[in-house]
Amino acid sequence: MIDLSSKRLAVDLVSAADARIALARHPNAGAALPVSMALLREAGALLLRALAVDSGHAVPLEPGAAWRTLGDLAPAVVCPPELATLLTDPDPMVFERVATPVALRQSLDDLVSELRALLEIRPPRVRRLEGARQVLVGVVLGGALLFAGGRQLFTPRDVARGKRVSTATAPEGAASHPLVDGEIHHPFAAVGAWVQVDLQAEHVVSSIRVLHRRDCCFNENLPYLLELSLDGKTWTVLARKTGEFLPNDAWNVRGRDAHARYVRVRAEMPGTLVALSSLEVRGKPVK
């Protein structure tokens, strides 16, 4: 364990990391997995920079680049390969773009805890900084909760949640289908030549998020067509998926404020199947 009490920069970096860790572990953060993981990634990057203050290493400011120094600064801390790929991604919105399993969030939390355990700040310096650190935590937490509240206020809700889902082999459909329960199912939740959700009323569609099966066959049966309909009979193609699905990838499509009651994913080639693990449709009802 490294005592950083005499190194002001390192103390400030650890304090900033602690603020992000506290925010990521806040009960309200549990409902926003991408936000929680982004905060933990930033916290880890700050802790790596604090370690560098003691060792003399140069650590980049960008979190993805900072995480690439993990092996040099903390060789005893082992990062799972699937997590390392996300942590070193240069995209600051990587956790918004990639479907991340809940278990991976706990792995990241454990990883950051290991890094934090390598750093120690002892009195009396900490006592003088504790008040400022608590203020910082309060400011960051308050700002983030305000941001999260704004997102909740202005981000359209998932209007497919709990609605009736039907497939080519079960056209009568089923209410509260697992495909639209908000979870990611392994290997898939629905399969058929087409899979559709009935929103039960006309909606203005802002975005659609489609998750492919999670186990295999990421480029089989493509292309997929994403189609919209007001009556379930006449369909309009909103998007066409030709590129391979990645294991943790999602097909995110802008709705362009199109009006629809039915949303369907269909295999374009006859005799092929669609296999999906999750489907979200964000929008608002037409009044």
C-alpha positions as semicolon CSV with decimal commas, in nm:
position;residue;x (nm);y (nm);z (nm)
1;M;0,000;0,000;0,000
2;I;0,130;0,344;-0,096
3;D;0,097;0,639;0,146
4;L;0,010;0,945;-0,061
5;S;-0,054;1,184;0,227
6;S;0,237;1,413;0,136
7;K;0,148;1,435;-0,234
8;R;-0,129;1,686;-0,291
9;L;-0,196;1,595;-0,655
10;A;-0,235;1,227;-0,571
11;V;-0,465;1,310;-0,280
12;D;-0,686;1,519;-0,506
13;L;-0,695;1,242;-0,768
14;V;-0,796;0,981;-0,510
15;S;-1,061;1,215;-0,368
16;A;-1,207;1,269;-0,714
17;A;-1,205;0,891;-0,772
18;D;-1,380;0,832;-0,438
19;A;-1,652;1,078;-0,540
20;R;-1,719;0,887;-0,861
21;I;-1,716;0,551;-0,681
22;A;-1,972;0,678;-0,429
23;L;-2,192;0,805;-0,709
24;A;-2,165;0,481;-0,909
25;R;-2,272;0,285;-0,600
26;H;-2,562;0,516;-0,519
27;P;-2,897;0,327;-0,522
28;N;-3,031;0,550;-0,800
29;A;-2,737;0,456;-1,023
30;G;-2,849;0,092;-1,035
31;A;-3,119;0,174;-1,287
32;A;-2,868;0,340;-1,520
33;L;-2,607;0,071;-1,582
34;P;-2,414;0,262;-1,854
35;V;-2,382;0,571;-1,629
36;S;-2,265;0,363;-1,332
37;M;-2,000;0,183;-1,540
38;A;-1,879;0,507;-1,699
39;L;-1,829;0,656;-1,350
40;L;-1,634;0,350;-1,235
41;R;-1,418;0,365;-1,549
42;E;-1,335;0,730;-1,476
43;A;-1,263;0,645;-1,111
44;G;-1,019;0,373;-1,213
45;A;-0,843;0,608;-1,455
46;L;-0,801;0,866;-1,174
47;L;-0,661;0,599;-0,940
48;L;-0,411;0,493;-1,206
49;R;-0,298;0,855;-1,238
50;A;-0,257;0,869;-0,860
51;L;-0,041;0,556;-0,873
52;A;0,165;0,723;-1,145
53;V;0,238;1,021;-0,917
54;D;0,429;0,786;-0,690
55;S;0,598;0,582;-0,965
56;G;0,682;0,863;-1,206
57;H;0,489;0,710;-1,497
58;A;0,307;0,934;-1,743
59;V;-0,062;0,847;-1,763
60;P;-0,285;1,002;-2,034
61;L;-0,590;1,200;-1,928
62;E;-0,829;1,008;-2,157
63;P;-0,977;0,716;-1,950
64;G;-0,940;0,455;-2,224
65;A;-0,570;0,537;-2,269
66;A;-0,520;0,553;-1,890
67;W;-0,655;0,200;-1,847
68;R;-0,392;0,072;-2,092
69;T;-0,129;0,147;-1,823
70;L;-0,288;-0,096;-1,576
71;G;-0,031;-0,370;-1,640
72;D;0,261;-0,132;-1,575
73;L;0,122;0,044;-1,269
74;A;-0,065;-0,240;-1,098
75;P;0,056;-0,574;-1,241
76;A;-0,108;-0,768;-0,957
77;V;-0,454;-0,641;-1,055
78;V;-0,598;-0,871;-1,322
79;C;-0,863;-0,737;-1,560
80;P;-1,091;-0,984;-1,744
81;P;-1,035;-0,963;-2,122
82;E;-1,398;-0,880;-2,202
83;L;-1,384;-0,593;-1,952
84;A;-1,044;-0,471;-2,074
85;T;-1,184;-0,427;-2,424
86;L;-1,451;-0,190;-2,292
87;L;-1,225;-0,002;-2,050
88;T;-0,963;0,078;-2,315
89;D;-1,216;0,183;-2,579
90;P;-1,156;0,550;-2,671
91;D;-1,530;0,615;-2,706
92;P;-1,652;0,794;-2,389
93;M;-2,003;0,658;-2,458
94;V;-1,891;0,297;-2,499
95;F;-2,128;0,172;-2,227
96;E;-2,423;0,344;-2,398
97;R;-2,326;0,185;-2,729
98;V;-2,257;-0,170;-2,611
99;A;-2,500;-0,397;-2,429
100;T;-2,320;-0,467;-2,102
101;P;-2,413;-0,764;-1,878
102;V;-2,495;-0,670;-1,518
103;A;-2,229;-0,917;-1,396
104;L;-1,963;-0,717;-1,578
105;R;-2,057;-0,410;-1,374
106;Q;-1,973;-0,601;-1,053
107;S;-1,642;-0,713;-1,204
108;L;-1,557;-0,349;-1,276
109;D;-1,654;-0,246;-0,923
110;D;-1,426;-0,518;-0,780
111;L;-1,144;-0,409;-1,010
112;V;-1,169;-0,046;-0,901
113;S;-1,181;-0,157;-0,536
114;E;-0,852;-0,343;-0,587
115;L;-0,692;-0,030;-0,729
116;R;-0,826;0,182;-0,445
117;A;-0,684;-0,063;-0,190
118;L;-0,335;0,006;-0,327
119;L;-0,359;0,371;-0,223
120;E;-0,368;0,502;0,130
121;I;-0,422;0,855;0,257
122;R;-0,353;0,896;0,628
123;P;-0,411;1,182;0,877
124;P;-0,349;1,461;0,945
125;R;-0,368;1,569;0,583
126;V;-0,685;1,374;0,519
127;R;-0,865;1,547;0,805
128;R;-0,796;1,884;0,641
129;L;-0,914;1,756;0,305
130;E;-1,211;1,554;0,425
131;G;-1,448;1,849;0,434
132;A;-1,351;1,952;0,081
133;R;-1,382;1,592;-0,036
134;Q;-1,733;1,565;0,107
135;V;-1,828;1,888;-0,065
136;L;-1,688;1,748;-0,389
137;V;-1,887;1,428;-0,344
138;G;-2,199;1,631;-0,278
139;V;-2,145;1,851;-0,582
140;V;-2,072;1,558;-0,813
141;L;-2,357;1,350;-0,672
142;G;-2,603;1,638;-0,689
143;G;-2,500;1,728;-1,042
144;A;-2,517;1,369;-1,160
145;L;-2,857;1,311;-1,001
146;L;-2,979;1,632;-1,162
147;F;-2,841;1,505;-1,494
148;A;-3,003;1,166;-1,439
149;G;-3,330;1,337;-1,354
150;G;-3,307;1,539;-1,672
151;R;-3,241;1,224;-1,872
152;Q;-3,542;1,060;-1,708
153;L;-3,753;1,365;-1,785
154;F;-3,651;1,412;-2,147
155;T;-3,563;1,057;-2,261
156;P;-3,869;0,880;-2,403
157;R;-3,966;0,567;-2,213
158;D;-3,959;0,214;-2,349
159;V;-4,316;0,185;-2,481
160;A;-4,266;-0,182;-2,578
161;R;-4,216;-0,292;-2,215
162;G;-4,475;-0,553;-2,120
163;K;-4,658;-0,538;-2,455
164;R;-4,778;-0,830;-2,671
165;V;-4,514;-1,004;-2,884
166;S;-4,591;-1,235;-3,174
167;T;-4,383;-1,437;-3,419
168;A;-4,434;-1,610;-3,752
169;T;-4,497;-1,939;-3,571
170;A;-4,711;-1,786;-3,293
171;P;-4,902;-1,502;-3,463
172;E;-5,159;-1,484;-3,182
173;G;-4,883;-1,351;-2,960
174;A;-4,827;-1,339;-2,587
175;A;-4,854;-1,052;-2,340
176;S;-4,564;-0,968;-2,105
177;H;-4,325;-1,154;-2,333
178;P;-3,962;-1,187;-2,211
179;L;-3,840;-1,016;-2,529
180;V;-3,977;-0,685;-2,395
181;D;-3,924;-0,723;-2,019
182;G;-3,612;-0,503;-2,016
183;E;-3,372;-0,792;-1,957
184;I;-3,116;-0,949;-2,192
185;H;-3,196;-1,318;-2,235
186;H;-2,946;-1,594;-2,320
187;P;-2,934;-1,729;-2,580
188;F;-3,253;-1,559;-2,707
189;A;-3,606;-1,462;-2,606
190;A;-3,786;-1,491;-2,940
191;V;-3,722;-1,664;-3,272
192;G;-3,906;-1,681;-3,604
193;A;-3,909;-1,564;-3,964
194;W;-4,034;-1,240;-3,808
195;V;-4,082;-1,109;-3,456
196;Q;-4,308;-0,814;-3,378
197;V;-4,440;-0,615;-3,083
198;D;-4,783;-0,451;-3,067
199;L;-4,759;-0,115;-2,889
200;Q;-5,141;-0,127;-2,855
201;A;-5,179;0,228;-2,986
202;E;-5,022;0,464;-3,235
203;H;-4,690;0,605;-3,112
204;V;-4,426;0,850;-3,230
205;V;-4,109;0,638;-3,239
206;S;-3,784;0,809;-3,138
207;S;-3,549;0,508;-3,128
208;I;-3,537;0,129;-3,139
209;R;-3,275;-0,099;-2,983
210;V;-3,246;-0,460;-3,104
211;L;-3,024;-0,719;-2,937
212;H;-2,935;-1,032;-3,134
213;R;-2,902;-1,378;-2,981
214;R;-2,609;-1,389;-2,737
215;D;-2,445;-1,727;-2,804
216;C;-2,357;-1,757;-3,173
217;C;-2,455;-1,704;-3,536
218;F;-2,380;-1,331;-3,534
219;N;-2,371;-1,298;-3,912
220;E;-2,615;-1,572;-4,011
221;N;-2,958;-1,504;-4,159
222;L;-2,876;-1,142;-4,240
223;P;-3,000;-0,905;-4,370
224;Y;-3,263;-0,816;-4,108
225;L;-3,533;-0,560;-4,181
226;L;-3,676;-0,331;-3,914
227;E;-4,031;-0,244;-4,016
228;L;-4,312;-0,024;-3,886
229;S;-4,686;-0,042;-3,939
230;L;-5,000;0,134;-3,821
231;D;-5,238;-0,153;-3,898
232;G;-5,020;-0,468;-3,896
233;K;-5,080;-0,514;-4,270
234;T;-4,894;-0,239;-4,453
235;W;-4,528;-0,217;-4,354
236;T;-4,258;0,046;-4,404
237;V;-3,888;-0,043;-4,380
238;L;-3,716;0,184;-4,126
239;A;-3,370;0,021;-4,141
240;R;-3,182;-0,275;-4,287
241;K;-2,910;-0,463;-4,094
242;T;-2,640;-0,613;-4,316
243;G;-2,328;-0,591;-4,100
244;E;-2,237;-0,867;-3,855
245;F;-2,364;-0,847;-3,499
246;L;-2,089;-0,846;-3,236
247;P;-2,132;-1,054;-2,916
248;N;-2,207;-0,746;-2,700
249;D;-2,338;-0,525;-2,977
250;A;-2,681;-0,372;-3,023
251;W;-2,858;-0,254;-3,337
252;N;-2,961;0,101;-3,251
253;V;-3,192;0,273;-3,499
254;R;-3,331;0,626;-3,489
255;G;-3,707;0,630;-3,523
256;R;-3,710;0,964;-3,708
257;D;-4,039;1,039;-3,528
258;A;-4,219;0,787;-3,749
259;H;-4,572;0,688;-3,643
260;A;-4,637;0,320;-3,572
261;R;-4,837;0,079;-3,364
262;Y;-4,647;-0,234;-3,470
263;V;-4,269;-0,279;-3,478
264;R;-4,130;-0,586;-3,655
265;V;-3,788;-0,740;-3,715
266;R;-3,793;-0,970;-4,018
267;A;-3,538;-1,192;-4,191
268;E;-3,521;-1,067;-4,548
269;M;-3,418;-1,399;-4,703
270;P;-3,695;-1,662;-4,726
271;G;-3,636;-1,966;-4,508
272;T;-3,418;-1,784;-4,255
273;L;-3,494;-1,688;-3,895
274;V;-3,462;-1,392;-3,663
275;A;-3,335;-1,471;-3,310
276;L;-3,349;-1,183;-3,060
277;S;-3,261;-1,152;-2,692
278;S;-3,416;-0,809;-2,628
279;L;-3,619;-0,537;-2,801
280;E;-3,678;-0,179;-2,686
281;V;-3,892;0,086;-2,855
282;R;-3,869;0,438;-2,718
283;G;-4,131;0,695;-2,802
284;K;-4,457;0,851;-2,689
285;P;-4,824;0,787;-2,764
286;V;-5,005;1,002;-3,017
287;K;-5,265;1,207;-2,834
